């Protein structure tokens, strides 16, 4: 039963892929009709990403998964001069959009509420950087990732796609045009760099 269901899902995914790619191309060309048809095809996965990223927010946070999905989607379809290549390309750009929206929201809460209110993240649970790591907030993680990106842009992109995009090593390899082994190596290096950077910031 389980194998049959998995096979069914695989067939459905394969059948939807060409349709999604075609709709993404039409959206790139400015078709509002295509944009309207696109949302139902990507909504569930965007919501899964949103819920995953919001899971570490403090209780009572004001940004809900549904709002994050819709804000992300509106940003994606309003991006000019982006030729969507595939589903993987779409969600790679979505990862960056989700990251920016979460950071903007955290900064806004920091202005409105003394003490910040930014989400506290365990490096073990959120970024899986180390088995034991310091507690940091989303803005600190974002700023560390920005610094890492200045020195190692491709490695930083691997971390972003893995953490904010929830993408597999194979999907990241497709986006970056490298092999899976390279992605694994970059991910290990990125984890180590960020763990060291954030730990030093916490110790200071």
C-alpha positions as CSV (number, residue, x, y, z in Angstrom):
1,X,0.0,0.0,0.0
2,X,2.8,2.4,1.0
3,X,4.9,1.6,-2.1
4,X,1.9,2.0,-4.3
5,X,1.0,5.4,-2.9
6,X,4.6,6.5,-3.2
7,X,4.6,5.4,-6.8
8,X,1.4,7.3,-7.4
9,X,2.9,10.5,-5.9
10,X,5.9,10.1,-8.1
11,X,3.8,9.8,-11.2
12,X,1.7,12.9,-10.2
13,X,4.9,14.9,-9.6
14,X,6.3,13.9,-13.0
15,X,3.1,14.8,-14.7
16,X,2.9,18.2,-13.0
17,X,6.5,19.2,-13.6
18,X,6.2,20.1,-17.3
19,X,3.0,22.0,-16.7
20,X,4.6,24.0,-13.8
21,X,7.6,24.8,-15.9
22,X,5.4,26.0,-18.7
23,X,3.4,28.2,-16.3
24,X,6.6,29.6,-14.8
25,X,7.7,30.6,-18.3
26,X,4.4,32.3,-19.0
27,X,4.6,34.1,-15.7
28,X,8.1,35.4,-16.7
29,X,6.5,36.8,-19.8
30,X,4.1,38.8,-17.7
31,X,0.9,36.7,-18.0
32,X,-1.3,37.4,-15.1
33,X,-3.5,34.4,-15.9
34,X,-0.4,32.2,-15.6
35,X,0.5,33.9,-12.2
36,X,-3.0,33.1,-11.0
37,X,-2.6,29.4,-12.1
38,X,0.8,29.2,-10.5
39,X,-0.1,29.8,-6.9
40,X,-2.1,26.6,-6.4
41,X,0.8,24.6,-7.8
42,X,3.4,26.0,-5.4
43,X,1.3,27.0,-2.4
44,X,1.7,23.8,-0.4
45,X,5.5,23.8,-0.7
46,X,5.7,27.5,0.1
47,X,3.6,26.9,3.1
48,X,5.7,24.0,4.2
49,X,8.8,26.2,4.0
50,X,7.0,29.0,5.9
51,X,5.9,26.8,8.7
52,X,9.4,25.3,9.0
53,X,11.0,28.7,9.2
54,X,8.4,30.0,11.7
55,X,8.6,26.9,13.9
56,X,11.4,28.6,16.0
57,X,9.6,31.9,16.5
58,X,8.7,32.8,20.1
59,X,5.2,32.2,21.2
60,X,2.8,35.0,20.2
61,X,4.7,36.0,17.1
62,X,2.6,38.1,14.8
63,X,3.8,36.7,11.4
64,X,1.7,33.7,10.4
65,X,2.6,31.1,7.8
66,X,-0.2,32.1,5.5
67,X,0.9,35.7,5.5
68,X,4.5,34.7,4.9
69,X,3.4,32.6,1.9
70,X,1.4,35.3,0.3
71,X,4.1,38.0,0.9
72,X,6.7,35.7,-0.6
73,X,4.5,34.9,-3.6
74,X,3.8,38.5,-4.3
75,X,7.5,39.3,-4.2
76,X,8.3,36.4,-6.6
77,X,5.7,37.3,-9.3
78,X,6.6,41.0,-9.1
79,X,10.3,40.4,-9.7
80,X,11.2,41.8,-13.1
81,X,13.6,40.3,-15.6
82,X,13.6,36.9,-14.0
83,X,13.2,34.0,-16.5
84,X,11.9,31.1,-14.4
85,X,13.8,28.0,-15.6
86,X,12.2,25.3,-13.5
87,X,10.5,24.5,-10.2
88,X,13.9,24.2,-8.5
89,X,14.8,27.7,-9.8
90,X,11.6,29.1,-8.5
91,X,12.0,27.7,-5.0
92,X,15.7,28.8,-4.9
93,X,14.6,32.4,-5.4
94,X,11.8,31.8,-2.9
95,X,14.4,30.9,-0.3
96,X,16.0,34.3,-0.6
97,X,12.6,36.0,-0.5
98,X,11.6,34.1,2.7
99,X,14.9,35.0,4.3
100,X,14.5,38.7,3.6
101,X,10.9,38.8,4.7
102,X,11.7,37.1,8.0
103,X,14.6,39.4,8.7
104,X,12.6,42.5,7.9
105,X,9.9,41.3,10.2
106,X,12.3,40.6,13.0
107,X,13.9,44.0,12.6
108,X,10.4,45.6,12.6
109,X,9.6,43.8,15.9
110,X,12.9,44.9,17.3
111,X,12.0,48.6,16.6
112,X,8.5,48.2,18.1
113,X,9.4,46.2,21.1
114,X,12.3,46.8,23.5
115,X,14.5,43.8,23.7
116,X,14.1,42.9,20.1
117,X,11.6,40.1,19.9
118,X,13.6,38.4,17.2
119,X,13.3,34.6,16.9
120,X,15.8,32.7,19.0
121,X,17.3,29.9,17.0
122,X,19.2,26.9,18.3
123,X,22.0,26.1,15.8
124,X,21.4,22.5,16.4
125,X,17.6,22.6,15.7
126,X,17.4,25.4,13.2
127,X,20.6,25.4,11.1
128,X,22.0,22.0,12.1
129,X,25.4,23.6,12.4
130,X,26.6,21.6,15.4
131,X,25.4,19.2,17.9
132,X,25.8,21.8,20.6
133,X,25.8,25.4,19.7
134,X,25.0,28.9,21.1
135,X,21.6,30.4,20.9
136,X,21.3,33.2,18.4
137,X,18.6,35.2,16.7
138,X,17.5,35.4,13.1
139,X,19.1,38.8,12.5
140,X,22.5,37.6,13.9
141,X,22.3,34.6,11.6
142,X,21.4,36.7,8.6
143,X,24.2,39.1,9.3
144,X,26.7,36.3,9.7
145,X,25.5,34.7,6.5
146,X,26.0,38.1,4.7
147,X,29.6,38.2,5.9
148,X,30.1,34.6,4.9
149,X,28.7,35.5,1.5
150,X,31.2,38.3,0.9
151,X,34.1,35.8,1.3
152,X,32.4,32.6,0.0
153,X,29.3,33.5,-2.1
154,X,28.7,30.0,-3.4
155,X,29.1,28.3,0.0
156,X,26.8,30.9,1.6
157,X,24.2,30.2,-1.1
158,X,24.3,26.5,-0.3
159,X,23.5,27.3,3.4
160,X,20.7,29.7,2.4
161,X,19.1,27.1,0.0
162,X,19.4,24.4,2.6
163,X,18.1,26.4,5.6
164,X,15.7,28.9,4.1
165,X,14.7,26.9,1.0
166,X,14.6,23.4,2.6
167,X,16.3,22.1,-0.6
168,X,18.0,18.8,-1.0
169,X,21.6,18.4,-2.0
170,X,20.6,17.3,-5.4
171,X,18.3,20.3,-5.9
172,X,21.0,22.7,-4.7
173,X,23.5,21.1,-7.1
174,X,21.1,21.7,-10.0
175,X,20.7,25.4,-9.0
176,X,24.4,26.1,-8.6
177,X,25.6,23.9,-11.5
178,X,27.9,21.8,-9.3
179,X,27.9,18.1,-8.3
180,X,26.3,16.7,-5.2
181,X,29.7,16.0,-3.6
182,X,30.6,19.7,-3.9
183,X,27.4,20.7,-2.3
184,X,28.0,18.4,0.7
185,X,31.5,19.8,1.1
186,X,30.3,23.4,0.9
187,X,27.5,22.7,3.4
188,X,30.0,21.2,5.9
189,X,32.3,24.2,5.5
190,X,29.4,26.7,5.8
191,X,28.2,25.0,9.0
192,X,31.6,25.1,10.6
193,X,32.2,28.8,9.6
194,X,28.9,30.0,10.9
195,X,29.1,28.0,14.1
196,X,32.5,29.6,14.8
197,X,31.4,33.1,13.8
198,X,28.2,32.9,15.9
199,X,29.9,31.3,18.9
200,X,32.5,34.1,18.9
201,X,29.8,36.7,18.8
202,X,28.0,35.1,21.7
203,X,31.2,34.8,23.8
204,X,31.9,38.5,23.2
